[in-house]
């Protein structure tokens, strides 16, 4: 995860950034803020210490070849027993396993090409849903984009391209591919339900006016200098409880932005 969310959250263009821009735009609506939501995100990137330090830590571990703490135990268990998960673990991706076809040659192209299509179509989708050629600039289009729709387009095109590639190479039948697609979707069902629940909580908080209440209450208790740390700790707890960063942002952003 340290090369997934941290990288996406400090990238100049990503569906993560597009999602953040949308949340910030909703949070500052009606406020006297001169900067655009995308500009706010860009200015915040140097202060995303968790993401930056997580990537640095990954590099340090990769160069040293040494894990520590729970990860060291997990690596030892995986190498000695072959167990990727500890006994009793309940991963968000579910417990089902994808079937691996026997006798299929392993080609890097079969992995790389669908990923390139995913990224390319997603970026194009963000540009298109943000106004396309009618937008003032590419960054403006990205700032105004519908990240979820763009990601859906990218995922579907990547799946279609992968199926075509595999059929051309004679890898499996169409039924095998459909089974793999359905199994993969089922594995993500739990994570999607948690994300949907988190978004629901965020919407409820917005409807009942949680943000104004928290802002007024915090003014008398929390020093402005401590606000970033307090928000960071609260978001850690929410993320740990829900298992989703996007859900955490949906809950915390409407409160954190007015408070800041």
DRENPA-3360 file (N, C-alpha, C; in nm, 2 decimals, always signed):
BEGIN
1 = XXXXXXXX = +0.08/-0.12/+0.00/+0.00/+0.00/+0.00/+0.09/+0.13/+0.00 ~ +0.21/+0.11/+0.04/+0.30/+0.23/+0.05/+0.34/+0.28/-0.09 ~ +0.32/+0.20/-0.19/+0.35/+0.25/-0.33/+0.22/+0.27/-0.41 ~ +0.11/+0.27/-0.34/-0.02/+0.29/-0.41/-0.08/+0.42/-0.37 ~ -0.15/+0.43/-0.25/-0.21/+0.55/-0.21/-0.11/+0.67/-0.19 ~ +0.01/+0.65/-0.13/+0.10/+0.76/-0.12/+0.14/+0.82/-0.25 ~ +0.16/+0.73/-0.35/+0.20/+0.78/-0.49/+0.09/+0.86/-0.55 ~ -0.03/+0.80/-0.55/-0.15/+0.86/-0.61/-0.18/+0.99/-0.55;
9 = XXXXXXXX = -0.16/+1.00/-0.42/-0.20/+1.12/-0.35/-0.11/+1.24/-0.37 ~ +0.01/+1.22/-0.42/+0.10/+1.33/-0.45/+0.13/+1.34/-0.60 ~ +0.06/+1.26/-0.68/+0.08/+1.28/-0.82/+0.00/+1.40/-0.87 ~ +0.05/+1.47/-0.97/-0.01/+1.59/-1.02/-0.15/+1.56/-1.09 ~ -0.15/+1.44/-1.15/-0.28/+1.40/-1.22/-0.31/+1.26/-1.18 ~ -0.42/+1.23/-1.12/-0.46/+1.10/-1.09/-0.61/+1.10/-1.05 ~ -0.68/+0.99/-1.05/-0.82/+0.99/-1.01/-0.83/+1.03/-0.86 ~ -0.72/+0.99/-0.78/-0.72/+1.03/-0.64/-0.73/+1.18/-0.63;
17 = XXXXXXXX = -0.64/+1.25/-0.71/-0.64/+1.40/-0.70/-0.77/+1.46/-0.75 ~ -0.83/+1.39/-0.86/-0.95/+1.44/-0.91/-1.06/+1.43/-0.80 ~ -1.06/+1.32/-0.73/-1.16/+1.30/-0.62/-1.14/+1.40/-0.51 ~ -1.02/+1.43/-0.48/-0.99/+1.53/-0.37/-1.04/+1.67/-0.42 ~ -1.01/+1.70/-0.55/-1.05/+1.83/-0.60/-1.20/+1.85/-0.59 ~ -1.28/+1.74/-0.62/-1.42/+1.75/-0.61/-1.47/+1.77/-0.46 ~ -1.41/+1.70/-0.37/-1.45/+1.72/-0.23/-1.41/+1.86/-0.18 ~ -1.29/+1.91/-0.21/-1.25/+2.04/-0.17/-1.34/+2.15/-0.23;
25 = XXXXXXXX = -1.38/+2.13/-0.36/-1.47/+2.22/-0.43/-1.60/+2.23/-0.36 ~ -1.66/+2.12/-0.32/-1.78/+2.12/-0.24/-1.77/+2.18/-0.11 ~ -1.65/+2.16/-0.04/-1.63/+2.21/+0.09/-1.61/+2.36/+0.10 ~ -1.55/+2.42/-0.01/-1.53/+2.57/-0.01/-1.64/+2.64/-0.08 ~ -1.74/+2.57/-0.13/-1.85/+2.64/-0.20/-1.91/+2.74/-0.11 ~ -1.92/+2.86/-0.16/-1.98/+2.97/-0.08/-1.88/+3.04/+0.01 ~ -1.76/+2.99/+0.02/-1.66/+3.06/+0.10/-1.58/+3.15/+0.02 ~ -1.52/+3.25/+0.08/-1.44/+3.35/+0.01/-1.30/+3.30/-0.01;
33 = XXXXXXXX = -1.29/+3.20/-0.09/-1.16/+3.14/-0.12/-1.12/+3.18/-0.27 ~ -1.01/+3.24/-0.29/-0.97/+3.29/-0.42/-0.91/+3.18/-0.51 ~ -0.84/+3.08/-0.44/-0.78/+2.97/-0.52/-0.88/+2.87/-0.57 ~ -0.85/+2.80/-0.68/-0.93/+2.69/-0.73/-0.90/+2.57/-0.64 ~ -0.99/+2.47/-0.64/-0.97/+2.35/-0.56/-0.84/+2.28/-0.61 ~ -0.81/+2.27/-0.74/-0.69/+2.21/-0.78/-0.57/+2.28/-0.74 ~ -0.57/+2.41/-0.73/-0.46/+2.49/-0.68/-0.43/+2.46/-0.54 ~ -0.54/+2.45/-0.46/-0.53/+2.41/-0.32/-0.46/+2.28/-0.30;
41 = XXXXXXXX = -0.50/+2.18/-0.39/-0.44/+2.05/-0.38/-0.29/+2.06/-0.41 ~ -0.25/+2.13/-0.52/-0.11/+2.15/-0.55/-0.03/+2.21/-0.44 ~ -0.08/+2.31/-0.38/-0.01/+2.38/-0.27/+0.00/+2.28/-0.15 ~ -0.09/+2.19/-0.13/-0.08/+2.10/-0.02/+0.02/+1.98/-0.03 ~ +0.06/+1.95/-0.16/+0.14/+1.84/-0.18/+0.27/+1.84/-0.10 ~ +0.35/+1.95/-0.09/+0.47/+1.95/-0.01/+0.45/+1.92/+0.14 ~ +0.32/+1.93/+0.18/+0.29/+1.91/+0.33/+0.23/+1.77/+0.35 ~ +0.23/+1.69/+0.25/+0.18/+1.55/+0.27/+0.29/+1.46/+0.32;
49 = XXXXXXXX = +0.32/+1.48/+0.44/+0.44/+1.42/+0.50/+0.42/+1.26/+0.51 ~ +0.30/+1.22/+0.54/+0.28/+1.07/+0.55/+0.32/+1.01/+0.42 ~ +0.26/+1.06/+0.31/+0.29/+1.00/+0.18/+0.44/+1.00/+0.14 ~ +0.50/+1.12/+0.16/+0.64/+1.13/+0.13/+0.73/+1.04/+0.21 ~ +0.70/+1.03/+0.34/+0.78/+0.95/+0.43/+0.76/+0.80/+0.40 ~ +0.63/+0.77/+0.37/+0.60/+0.63/+0.33/+0.68/+0.58/+0.21 ~ +0.69/+0.66/+0.11/+0.77/+0.63/-0.01/+0.92/+0.62/+0.03 ~ +0.97/+0.71/+0.11/+1.11/+0.71/+0.15/+1.14/+0.58/+0.23;
57 = XXXXXXXX = +1.04/+0.54/+0.31/+1.06/+0.42/+0.39/+1.07/+0.30/+0.30 ~ +0.98/+0.29/+0.20/+0.98/+0.18/+0.11/+1.12/+0.17/+0.04 ~ +1.17/+0.29/+0.00/+1.31/+0.29/-0.07/+1.41/+0.24/+0.03 ~ +1.41/+0.28/+0.15/+1.51/+0.24/+0.25/+1.50/+0.09/+0.28 ~ +1.38/+0.04/+0.28/+1.36/-0.11/+0.31/+1.41/-0.19/+0.18 ~ +1.38/-0.13/+0.06/+1.42/-0.20/-0.06/+1.57/-0.21/-0.07 ~ +1.64/-0.10/-0.04/+1.78/-0.09/-0.05/+1.85/-0.17/+0.06 ~ +1.80/-0.17/+0.18/+1.86/-0.25/+0.29/+1.82/-0.39/+0.29;
65 = XXXXXXXX = +1.71/-0.43/+0.22/+1.66/-0.57/+0.22/+1.62/-0.62/+0.36 ~ +1.58/-0.52/+0.45/+1.54/-0.56/+0.58/+1.41/-0.50/+0.62 ~ +1.31/-0.59/+0.66/+1.19/-0.54/+0.71/+1.20/-0.53/+0.86 ~ +1.09/-0.48/+0.92/+1.09/-0.47/+1.07/+0.94/-0.49/+1.12 ~ +0.93/-0.52/+1.25/+0.80/-0.52/+1.31/+0.71/-0.63/+1.25 ~ +0.58/-0.60/+1.25/+0.48/-0.70/+1.19/+0.51/-0.74/+1.05 ~ +0.57/-0.65/+0.97/+0.60/-0.68/+0.83/+0.71/-0.79/+0.82 ~ +0.80/-0.78/+0.92/+0.91/-0.88/+0.92/+0.85/-1.02/+0.95;
73 = XXXXXXXX = +0.76/-1.02/+1.05/+0.70/-1.15/+1.08/+0.62/-1.20/+0.96 ~ +0.55/-1.11/+0.89/+0.47/-1.15/+0.78/+0.56/-1.21/+0.67 ~ +0.67/-1.14/+0.64/+0.76/-1.19/+0.54/+0.82/-1.33/+0.57 ~ +0.85/-1.35/+0.70/+0.91/-1.47/+0.75/+0.80/-1.58/+0.73 ~ +0.67/-1.55/+0.77/+0.57/-1.65/+0.76/+0.55/-1.69/+0.61 ~ +0.54/-1.59/+0.52/+0.52/-1.62/+0.38/+0.63/-1.70/+0.32 ~ +0.75/-1.68/+0.36/+0.87/-1.75/+0.31/+0.88/-1.90/+0.36 ~ +0.84/-1.91/+0.49/+0.86/-2.04/+0.55/+0.73/-2.13/+0.54;
81 = XXXXXXXX = +0.62/-2.07/+0.53/+0.49/-2.15/+0.53/+0.42/-2.14/+0.40 ~ +0.45/-2.03/+0.32/+0.37/-2.00/+0.20/+0.24/-1.93/+0.22 ~ +0.21/-1.90/+0.35/+0.08/-1.83/+0.38/+0.10/-1.68/+0.36 ~ +0.02/-1.62/+0.27/+0.03/-1.48/+0.25/-0.05/-1.40/+0.36 ~ -0.15/-1.47/+0.41/-0.23/-1.41/+0.52/-0.21/-1.49/+0.64 ~ -0.22/-1.42/+0.76/-0.21/-1.50/+0.89/-0.34/-1.57/+0.91 ~ -0.34/-1.67/+1.00/-0.46/-1.75/+1.03/-0.56/-1.65/+1.09 ~ -0.68/-1.66/+1.04/-0.79/-1.58/+1.09/-0.80/-1.44/+1.03;
89 = XXXXXXXX = -0.72/-1.41/+0.93/-0.72/-1.28/+0.86/-0.84/-1.27/+0.77 ~ -0.90/-1.15/+0.76/-1.01/-1.13/+0.67/-0.98/-1.01/+0.58 ~ -0.91/-1.04/+0.47/-0.87/-0.93/+0.38/-0.99/-0.87/+0.31 ~ -0.98/-0.74/+0.27/-1.09/-0.67/+0.21/-1.12/-0.72/+0.07 ~ -1.03/-0.79/+0.01/-1.05/-0.84/-0.12/-1.13/-0.97/-0.12 ~ -1.17/-1.02/+0.00/-1.24/-1.14/+0.00/-1.15/-1.27/+0.01 ~ -1.21/-1.38/+0.02/-1.14/-1.50/+0.04/-1.13/-1.59/-0.08 ~ -1.20/-1.56/-0.19/-1.20/-1.64/-0.31/-1.07/-1.62/-0.38;
97 = XXXXXXXX = -1.03/-1.73/-0.45/-0.91/-1.73/-0.53/-0.93/-1.74/-0.68 ~ -0.86/-1.66/-0.76/-0.87/-1.67/-0.90/-0.81/-1.80/-0.95 ~ -0.87/-1.86/-1.06/-0.81/-1.98/-1.12/-0.70/-1.94/-1.21 ~ -0.59/-2.02/-1.21/-0.48/-1.99/-1.29/-0.48/-2.10/-1.40 ~ -0.48/-2.06/-1.53/-0.48/-2.16/-1.64/-0.34/-2.22/-1.65 ~ -0.34/-2.35/-1.67/-0.21/-2.42/-1.68/-0.16/-2.41/-1.82 ~ -0.02/-2.41/-1.83/+0.04/-2.41/-1.96/+0.03/-2.29/-2.04 ~ +0.00/-2.18/-1.98/-0.01/-2.05/-2.05/+0.13/-1.97/-2.04;
105 = XXXXXXXX = +0.19/-1.94/-2.15/+0.32/-1.87/-2.14/+0.30/-1.73/-2.08 ~ +0.40/-1.69/-1.99/+0.39/-1.57/-1.92/+0.46/-1.46/-2.00 ~ +0.38/-1.36/-2.04/+0.43/-1.25/-2.12/+0.40/-1.11/-2.05 ~ +0.51/-1.04/-2.04/+0.50/-0.90/-1.97/+0.40/-0.82/-2.04 ~ +0.39/-0.83/-2.17/+0.30/-0.75/-2.25/+0.15/-0.77/-2.21 ~ +0.12/-0.89/-2.16/-0.02/-0.91/-2.12/-0.06/-0.84/-2.00 ~ +0.04/-0.80/-1.92/+0.01/-0.72/-1.80/+0.02/-0.57/-1.83 ~ +0.13/-0.53/-1.90/+0.16/-0.39/-1.92/+0.06/-0.32/-2.01;
113 = XXXXXXXX = +0.02/-0.38/-2.12/-0.07/-0.32/-2.21/-0.20/-0.28/-2.15 ~ -0.27/-0.37/-2.08/-0.40/-0.33/-2.01/-0.38/-0.22/-1.91 ~ -0.27/-0.22/-1.84/-0.24/-0.11/-1.74/-0.22/+0.03/-1.81 ~ -0.15/+0.02/-1.93/-0.13/+0.15/-2.00/-0.26/+0.20/-2.06 ~ -0.35/+0.11/-2.10/-0.48/+0.14/-2.15/-0.56/+0.20/-2.03 ~ -0.56/+0.14/-1.92/-0.63/+0.19/-1.80/-0.59/+0.33/-1.76 ~ -0.46/+0.36/-1.76/-0.41/+0.49/-1.72/-0.44/+0.59/-1.83 ~ -0.42/+0.55/-1.96/-0.44/+0.64/-2.07/-0.59/+0.68/-2.08;
121 = XXXXXXXX = -0.68/+0.59/-2.08/-0.82/+0.61/-2.09/-0.87/+0.69/-1.97 ~ -0.82/+0.66/-1.86/-0.86/+0.73/-1.74/-0.83/+0.88/-1.74 ~ -0.70/+0.91/-1.78/-0.66/+1.05/-1.79/-0.74/+1.12/-1.90 ~ -0.76/+1.05/-2.02/-0.84/+1.11/-2.12/-0.99/+1.13/-2.07 ~ -1.04/+1.04/-1.99/-1.17/+1.06/-1.94/-1.18/+1.17/-1.84 ~ -1.08/+1.19/-1.76/-1.08/+1.31/-1.67/-1.08/+1.44/-1.75 ~ -1.00/+1.44/-1.86/-0.99/+1.56/-1.94/-1.12/+1.58/-2.01 ~ -1.18/+1.48/-2.06/-1.31/+1.49/-2.13/-1.43/+1.53/-2.04;
129 = XXXXXXXX = -1.44/+1.47/-1.92/-1.55/+1.50/-1.83/-1.53/+1.64/-1.77 ~ -1.40/+1.69/-1.77/-1.37/+1.82/-1.72/-1.39/+1.94/-1.82 ~ -1.44/+1.90/-1.93/-1.47/+2.01/-2.03/-1.39/+1.99/-2.16 ~ -1.29/+1.90/-2.16/-1.22/+1.87/-2.28/-1.16/+1.99/-2.35 ~ -1.18/+2.01/-2.48/-1.11/+2.12/-2.55/-1.17/+2.25/-2.51 ~ -1.29/+2.25/-2.45/-1.36/+2.38/-2.42/-1.30/+2.44/-2.28 ~ -1.23/+2.36/-2.21/-1.17/+2.40/-2.08/-1.05/+2.50/-2.11 ~ -1.03/+2.58/-2.01/-0.92/+2.68/-2.03/-0.78/+2.62/-2.04;
137 = XXXXXXXX = -0.76/+2.51/-1.97/-0.63/+2.44/-1.98/-0.65/+2.29/-1.95 ~ -0.55/+2.22/-1.97/-0.55/+2.07/-1.93/-0.57/+2.06/-1.78 ~ -0.50/+2.14/-1.70/-0.51/+2.13/-1.55/-0.65/+2.17/-1.51 ~ -0.71/+2.27/-1.57/-0.84/+2.31/-1.54/-0.94/+2.20/-1.57 ~ -0.93/+2.13/-1.68/-1.01/+2.02/-1.71/-1.00/+1.91/-1.61 ~ -0.88/+1.88/-1.57/-0.86/+1.77/-1.46/-0.92/+1.81/-1.33 ~ -0.91/+1.94/-1.30/-0.97/+1.99/-1.17/-1.12/+1.98/-1.17 ~ -1.18/+2.00/-1.29/-1.33/+1.99/-1.30/-1.38/+1.86/-1.34;
145 = XXXXXXXX = -1.30/+1.76/-1.34/-1.34/+1.63/-1.40/-1.42/+1.54/-1.30 ~ -1.48/+1.44/-1.36/-1.55/+1.34/-1.28/-1.46/+1.22/-1.27 ~ -1.39/+1.21/-1.16/-1.28/+1.10/-1.15/-1.34/+0.96/-1.15 ~ -1.46/+0.95/-1.09/-1.52/+0.82/-1.08/-1.56/+0.76/-1.22 ~ -1.62/+0.85/-1.30/-1.66/+0.81/-1.43/-1.54/+0.78/-1.52 ~ -1.44/+0.86/-1.51/-1.32/+0.84/-1.58/-1.25/+0.71/-1.55 ~ -1.25/+0.68/-1.42/-1.19/+0.55/-1.37/-1.27/+0.43/-1.42 ~ -1.40/+0.45/-1.43/-1.49/+0.34/-1.48/-1.46/+0.32/-1.63;
153 = XXXXXXXX = -1.45/+0.42/-1.70/-1.41/+0.41/-1.85/-1.28/+0.34/-1.86 ~ -1.18/+0.38/-1.79/-1.05/+0.32/-1.80/-1.05/+0.17/-1.76 ~ -1.12/+0.14/-1.66/-1.13/+0.00/-1.62/-1.19/-0.09/-1.72 ~ -1.31/-0.04/-1.78/-1.38/-0.12/-1.88/-1.30/-0.13/-2.01 ~ -1.23/-0.03/-2.05/-1.15/-0.04/-2.17/-1.03/-0.13/-2.15 ~ -0.97/-0.13/-2.03/-0.86/-0.22/-2.00/-0.91/-0.36/-2.00 ~ -1.02/-0.39/-1.95/-1.08/-0.53/-1.95/-1.10/-0.57/-2.09 ~ -1.16/-0.49/-2.17/-1.19/-0.52/-2.31/-1.07/-0.55/-2.39;
161 = XXXXXXXX = -0.97/-0.46/-2.38/-0.84/-0.48/-2.44/-0.77/-0.61/-2.40 ~ -0.78/-0.64/-2.27/-0.72/-0.76/-2.22/-0.78/-0.89/-2.28 ~ -0.92/-0.88/-2.28/-0.99/-1.00/-2.34/-0.95/-1.02/-2.49 ~ -0.95/-0.91/-2.56/-0.91/-0.92/-2.71/-0.77/-0.98/-2.72 ~ -0.68/-0.93/-2.64/-0.54/-0.98/-2.65/-0.53/-1.13/-2.62 ~ -0.60/-1.17/-2.51/-0.60/-1.31/-2.48/-0.66/-1.40/-2.58 ~ -0.77/-1.35/-2.64/-0.84/-1.43/-2.75/-0.75/-1.45/-2.87 ~ -0.68/-1.34/-2.91/-0.59/-1.34/-3.02/-0.48/-1.44/-3.00;
169 = XXXXXXXX = -0.43/-1.45/-2.87/-0.32/-1.54/-2.84/-0.37/-1.68/-2.81 ~ -0.50/-1.70/-2.80/-0.56/-1.83/-2.77/-0.55/-1.87/-2.63 ~ -0.55/-1.77/-2.54/-0.54/-1.80/-2.40/-0.68/-1.81/-2.34 ~ -0.72/-1.93/-2.31/-0.85/-1.95/-2.25/-0.97/-1.92/-2.34 ~ -1.08/-1.95/-2.29/-1.21/-1.93/-2.36/-1.27/-1.80/-2.31 ~ -1.37/-1.75/-2.38/-1.45/-1.63/-2.34/-1.51/-1.66/-2.21 ~ -1.56/-1.78/-2.19/-1.62/-1.82/-2.06/-1.52/-1.81/-1.94 ~ -1.40/-1.85/-1.97/-1.29/-1.84/-1.87/-1.27/-1.70/-1.83;
177 = XXXXXXXX = -1.27/-1.61/-1.93/-1.24/-1.47/-1.90/-1.36/-1.40/-1.83 ~ -1.48/-1.44/-1.86/-1.60/-1.39/-1.79/-1.60/-1.44/-1.65 ~ -1.56/-1.56/-1.63/-1.56/-1.62/-1.49/-1.45/-1.54/-1.41 ~ -1.34/-1.51/-1.47/-1.23/-1.44/-1.40/-1.28/-1.30/-1.37 ~ -1.35/-1.23/-1.46/-1.40/-1.10/-1.44/-1.50/-1.10/-1.32 ~ -1.59/-1.19/-1.32/-1.69/-1.20/-1.21/-1.62/-1.23/-1.08 ~ -1.53/-1.32/-1.08/-1.46/-1.36/-0.95/-1.38/-1.24/-0.90 ~ -1.32/-1.16/-0.99/-1.25/-1.04/-0.95/-1.34/-0.94/-0.89;
185 = XXXXXXXX = -1.46/-0.92/-0.95/-1.56/-0.83/-0.90/-1.61/-0.87/-0.76 ~ -1.63/-1.00/-0.75/-1.68/-1.05/-0.62/-1.58/-1.03/-0.51 ~ -1.45/-1.04/-0.54/-1.34/-1.02/-0.44/-1.34/-0.88/-0.39 ~ -1.39/-0.78/-0.47/-1.39/-0.64/-0.43/-1.52/-0.59/-0.37 ~ -1.62/-0.69/-0.35/-1.75/-0.65/-0.30/-1.74/-0.59/-0.16 ~ -1.67/-0.66/-0.07/-1.66/-0.61/+0.07/-1.60/-0.47/+0.07 ~ -1.49/-0.45/+0.00/-1.43/-0.31/+0.00/-1.52/-0.21/-0.06 ~ -1.60/-0.24/-0.16/-1.69/-0.15/-0.22/-1.81/-0.11/-0.12;
193 = XXXXXXXX = -1.85/-0.21/-0.05/-1.96/-0.19/+0.05/-1.91/-0.10/+0.16 ~ -1.79/-0.12/+0.21/-1.73/-0.03/+0.31/-1.72/+0.11/+0.26 ~ -1.67/+0.13/+0.13/-1.66/+0.26/+0.07/-1.79/+0.33/+0.06 ~ -1.89/+0.25/+0.02/-2.03/+0.31/+0.00/-2.08/+0.35/+0.14 ~ -2.06/+0.27/+0.24/-2.10/+0.31/+0.38/-2.03/+0.44/+0.42 ~ -1.90/+0.45/+0.40/-1.83/+0.57/+0.44/-1.88/+0.69/+0.36 ~ -1.91/+0.68/+0.23/-1.97/+0.79/+0.16/-2.10/+0.83/+0.22 ~ -2.18/+0.73/+0.26/-2.31/+0.76/+0.31/-2.30/+0.84/+0.44;
201 = XXXXXXXX = -2.20/+0.80/+0.53/-2.18/+0.87/+0.65/-2.14/+1.02/+0.62 ~ -2.05/+1.03/+0.52/-2.01/+1.17/+0.48/-2.13/+1.25/+0.43 ~ -2.22/+1.19/+0.36/-2.34/+1.26/+0.31/-2.43/+1.30/+0.43 ~ -2.44/+1.21/+0.52/-2.53/+1.24/+0.64/-2.47/+1.35/+0.72 ~ -2.34/+1.35/+0.74/-2.27/+1.45/+0.82/-2.29/+1.59/+0.75 ~ -2.29/+1.59/+0.62/-2.31/+1.72/+0.54/-2.45/+1.76/+0.56 ~ -2.55/+1.67/+0.56/-2.69/+1.71/+0.57/-2.73/+1.76/+0.71 ~ -2.67/+1.71/+0.81/-2.71/+1.75/+0.95/-2.62/+1.86/+1.00;
209 = XXXXXXXX = -2.53/+1.91/+0.92/-2.45/+2.03/+0.96/-2.34/+1.99/+1.06 ~ -2.28/+1.88/+1.04/-2.17/+1.84/+1.13/-2.05/+1.94/+1.13 ~ -2.02/+1.98/+1.01/-1.90/+2.07/+0.99/-1.91/+2.20/+1.07 ~ -2.02/+2.28/+1.05/-2.03/+2.40/+1.13/-2.03/+2.38/+1.28 ~ -2.09/+2.27/+1.32/-2.09/+2.24/+1.47/-1.95/+2.21/+1.52 ~ -1.88/+2.13/+1.45/-1.74/+2.09/+1.49/-1.65/+2.21/+1.48 ~ -1.66/+2.30/+1.38/-1.58/+2.42/+1.37/-1.60/+2.51/+1.49 ~ -1.73/+2.53/+1.52/-1.75/+2.62/+1.64/-1.71/+2.56/+1.77;
217 = XXXXXXXX = -1.72/+2.43/+1.78/-1.68/+2.37/+1.91/-1.52/+2.37/+1.92 ~ -1.46/+2.34/+1.80/-1.31/+2.33/+1.80/-1.25/+2.47/+1.83 ~ -1.31/+2.58/+1.79/-1.25/+2.71/+1.80/-1.22/+2.74/+1.95 ~ -1.30/+2.69/+2.04/-1.28/+2.72/+2.18/-1.18/+2.61/+2.25 ~ -1.15/+2.51/+2.18/-1.07/+2.40/+2.25/-0.94/+2.38/+2.18 ~ -0.93/+2.37/+2.05/-0.81/+2.33/+1.98/-0.74/+2.46/+1.93 ~ -0.61/+2.46/+1.95/-0.52/+2.57/+1.90/-0.51/+2.55/+1.75 ~ -0.51/+2.66/+1.67/-0.49/+2.65/+1.53/-0.37/+2.58/+1.49;
225 = XXXXXXXX = -0.26/+2.59/+1.57/-0.14/+2.52/+1.54/-0.15/+2.37/+1.55 ~ -0.25/+2.32/+1.63/-0.26/+2.18/+1.65/-0.36/+2.11/+1.55 ~ -0.44/+2.20/+1.48/-0.54/+2.15/+1.39/-0.49/+2.04/+1.29 ~ -0.38/+2.07/+1.22/-0.34/+1.96/+1.12/-0.31/+1.83/+1.19 ~ -0.24/+1.83/+1.30/-0.21/+1.71/+1.37/-0.33/+1.63/+1.42 ~ -0.43/+1.71/+1.48/-0.55/+1.65/+1.53/-0.63/+1.59/+1.41 ~ -0.64/+1.66/+1.30/-0.71/+1.60/+1.18/-0.64/+1.48/+1.13 ~ -0.51/+1.48/+1.13/-0.43/+1.36/+1.08/-0.46/+1.24/+1.17;
233 = XXXXXXXX = -0.46/+1.26/+1.30/-0.49/+1.15/+1.40/-0.63/+1.10/+1.38 ~ -0.72/+1.19/+1.37/-0.86/+1.15/+1.35/-0.88/+1.07/+1.22 ~ -0.82/+1.12/+1.12/-0.83/+1.05/+0.99/-0.77/+0.91/+0.99 ~ -0.66/+0.90/+1.07/-0.60/+0.77/+1.09/-0.69/+0.67/+1.15 ~ -0.77/+0.71/+1.25/-0.86/+0.63/+1.32/-0.98/+0.59/+1.23 ~ -1.03/+0.69/+1.15/-1.14/+0.66/+1.06/-1.09/+0.56/+0.95 ~ -0.97/+0.58/+0.90/-0.92/+0.50/+0.79/-0.90/+0.36/+0.84 ~ -0.85/+0.34/+0.97/-0.83/+0.21/+1.02/-0.96/+0.14/+1.05;
241 = XXXXXXXX = -1.06/+0.21/+1.09/-1.19/+0.15/+1.12/-1.27/+0.11/+0.99 ~ -1.26/+0.20/+0.88/-1.33/+0.17/+0.76/-1.25/+0.10/+0.66 ~ -1.12/+0.11/+0.66/-1.04/+0.04/+0.56/-1.03/+0.11/+0.43 ~ -1.08/+0.23/+0.42/-1.08/+0.30/+0.29/-1.03/+0.45/+0.31 ~ -0.94/+0.49/+0.22/-0.89/+0.63/+0.23/-0.99/+0.72/+0.16 ~ -1.06/+0.67/+0.05/-1.16/+0.76/-0.01/-1.28/+0.78/+0.08 ~ -1.32/+0.68/+0.15/-1.43/+0.70/+0.25/-1.39/+0.79/+0.36 ~ -1.26/+0.78/+0.40/-1.21/+0.88/+0.51/-1.22/+1.02/+0.46;
249 = XXXXXXXX = -1.18/+1.04/+0.33/-1.18/+1.18/+0.28/-1.32/+1.23/+0.27 ~ -1.42/+1.14/+0.23/-1.56/+1.18/+0.22/-1.62/+1.22/+0.35 ~ -1.57/+1.16/+0.46/-1.62/+1.19/+0.59/-1.55/+1.31/+0.65 ~ -1.41/+1.32/+0.63/-1.34/+1.42/+0.70/-1.32/+1.55/+0.62 ~ -1.32/+1.55/+0.49/-1.30/+1.67/+0.41/-1.40/+1.78/+0.44 ~ -1.53/+1.75/+0.44/-1.63/+1.85/+0.46/-1.61/+1.92/+0.60 ~ -1.55/+1.85/+0.69/-1.53/+1.91/+0.83/-1.39/+1.98/+0.83 ~ -1.29/+1.91/+0.78/-1.15/+1.96/+0.79/-1.13/+2.09/+0.71;
257 = XXXX = -1.19/+2.10/+0.59/-1.16/+2.22/+0.51/-1.22/+2.35/+0.57 ~ -1.35/+2.35/+0.62/-1.40/+2.47/+0.69/-1.32/+2.50/+0.82 ~ -1.28/+2.39/+0.89/-1.21/+2.41/+1.01/-1.07/+2.48/+0.98 ~ -1.01/+2.44/+0.87/-0.88/+2.50/+0.83/-0.90/+2.65/+0.80;
% end
